[in-house]
Amino acid sequence: SAPTTYRADLTVEERADKWALYIDEPSVDWNHEYIAIASYNEEETKTLRQWRTSAHWLLRTLKRRKQILYKVGLYLLKAQPALWTGKGTIAPLTIRALADKLGLHESTLSRAIAGKVMRTPRGLIPLSTFVPGNSPKDPLHTALQQLIAQENPSHPLTDDELKQALQQRGFQMARRTIAKHRQQLQIAPSYRRVNKPNSPSSHVPECSQEPPRDSTKPA
């Protein structure tokens, strides 16, 4: 089965005996064919002007986000030398300390690193790992909780059904991996969630002594 995949937003690599940082976000720009569209009446002119204004705002926002992400990565690259060489571990920071170093507001920085991942010689590292205590929810965990909160309490979603629903949201992983993350959230298997909505027993955590159907370690 295919392993869980996450797209890295930043990459740290050693090039010519130096550490380099690359941003992996795709480039977004104008479609000049649409810019050149001529309007033939006042209503079309107004609509095109609104679209262009919205596009300008979006491009500025994406550019700003990209700049902030690069600043964060560059600071971490310089502040964590032992981590990249394998001679040390992550030296955690507070969100306030990092925001002060970068000249950013804490809320701005928190939004910028939410869900972002860095590819390093030590593997994939969520940026939130560098600022413990400010870690946003794992997007997979959020999706799992949403699906289970919306399920029919008389027919709860099985792990296979959760797998299919998550695939539609862009998460590609094995059923046993879904089971592992469900257990981390202390959500019981489907046969134990069969109950009336909001019934206390419908939210009983899965007992640790009950092994999952497939005891193989997640891929």
Buried (B, 14 or more C-beta within 10 A) or exposed (E): EEEBEEEBBBBBEEEEEEBEBEBEBEEEEEEEEEEEEEEEEEEEEEEBEEEEEEBEEEEEEBEEBBEBBBBBBBBBBEEBEEBBEEEEEBEEBEBEEBBEBBEBEBEEBBEBBBBBBBBBEBEEBBBBEBBEEBBBEBBBBEBBBEBBEEBEEEEBBBBEBBBEBBEEEEBEBBBBBBBBBBBEBEBBBBEBBBBEEEEEEBBBEBEEEEEBEEEEEBE
